[in-house]
C-alpha cells in the first residue's frame, strides 16, 4: 500500500526574528496515522505470541523478522513493558513472572506441584547442618517434607516456616525478626538484613520469583531482593526449586546471576533445553518426581 503524503509550505522566523525562510513540511493524512497504529498493534501482538511460544525475544531478531529497525522494536518492547505484558532485559524481553501475587494467593496455587518440588528440595538438606530457609510456599512445602527425625539448625525470616519447623522436636529454629510484609509473608527491611548478613549457613533454600538461565534471578519487591542477595553472598551452597511458569521470566529487581546457584530443582516435565542451559552454566540440575494429584 502506497502511503499518501501532502506537502505544505510553512513560513518560519529566523533565529533573530528579522527574516523568514521556507520549509517543506510533510503532512500525513489522518488515516495514515491510524494505519500505522494498527500495524504497530499487530506487530506487538505477534511479539507477545512469540514471547509466549519461545520464552524470550531478541530485538535484533525481531527487527529482521519484521523488516523494521531495532529502534522500532525497542519502542514496541517499552510499550509492552509499560503495560505490564513483558519485562525488558538487555537485548530483548522476557515474560513477566506470575509470582507477583501475594503469599495468601500463591499458597493456594499448584499445591501438588509444589509438594513434589518440596520433596526434592528437602532431600538436599543434610542432617546436623545449618540451613537458611527463605520465604515462599515452595520453601514451606520443603519443610513439610523433612523427615520427622531430621536434626538440624534452621534460620528463616518467614513466620509460617518457623511455625512449621517448631513442630519438629529435633530442629533448632532461629526466626529472623523485623517488619513482616503481608505480600511476601516474611520479615524484610534493614533490621532483617543486618541479621541475615551475620549468618553463614551451609545451605540456603532460596525462594524464587523469576529465574532465567541468561537473565538470572529476580524479585518483585526491592527489600526481598536485598535479603536474597545477602543469602547468595553468605551461604555455602544455594538451592532453588522452580515451577515451570517461573522459568524464563523476569521481575523488576535483580537478585543475581543464575551462576550464583549451586542446584536447581525443576519439575518433572520442565523443558529439557532449559535444564541444559542451567547445566551448561555449571549448575547441578535435579528433577522432582511427577506431581501426585491430591
C-alpha angles and dihedrals in degrees: 000000000000114000112230116226134186125202121211129185113239125192113214131182120249119241093267093043093237100101139036131212136189127251130187108228119192111222118193118208115250093251092061092059090051090048092052090049090053091051091050092049091050091048092049091050090052089049089054090048091053091045090055092046101042103027093233141032130211120215094220093052092046092050091053093045094051094038092236138112127281088237089061091049092048089053089051091050092047090051093048092046091049089056091050094248098120141003117241117228132173109300097002143344144289131206117267113257115249090223095091093100123097124274089250089062097039093050090068096047129093091351096166093046092049090049090055091049090045092055091052091047092048090055089066093062113098121211117257092021133128112242133182113211114200123211122275144096093262090052088052089051088054091052091051088054095055113118112258092240096047110133116203147121115252133187125194141162092211115095093202091054091046090053092051091049092048090062088067113082095204095055124088108209129206111190111201109220135217140099109329115228111222091208096049097031093223142090112270137169139066099316092049091047093053091053093046091049089058093057126093105189120182090222133017124198100209122205112230129213098169133357133183126171092228101026096045132209122335139176137200098226121060094215092047089051090052092052091049092050089054090050091052092050098048106036125095092219132004126207131182136187116209135195114225093247092059093056118100090012134114141208134201100267123058118224103177146299120296087244089070088072122087098195135019120194112205132189117265092254099041112136113273092223090062091049089052091049090056093044091051087059092057095258120140109238124205130177126219120228115262112283116261114223110239 
